[in-house]
Amino acid sequence: MNINHHHEQHCFDTVIEGHTACVEYRIRPGTFDIIHTRVPAPLEGRGIAAALVKAAYDYARSRQLALHGSCSYAAAWLKRHPDYLTPAS
């Protein structure tokens, strides 16, 4: 899966079978917050949302930002991956 980061639009996306899936984020001082996750119905259940969220949080951790998930999917992802809540070394 090819995941693209669009800095100016504050999103990560991927295009699969002509459908675009994405996560949108905002950065506040010291914090990276995923505010929306969108995966079109034909792509659901393939782990695409998880891959996008992971890519976004990996980006944030590389910049030593605290992670937050306003989006319910991103918040649930963080609960399943508590190791991401500790600072990256």
Buried (B, 14 or more C-beta within 10 A) or exposed (E): EEBEEEEEEBBBBBEBEEEBBBBBBEEEEEEBBBBBBBBBEEBEEEEBBBBBBBBBBEBBBEEEBBBBBEBEBBEEBBEEBEEBEEEBE
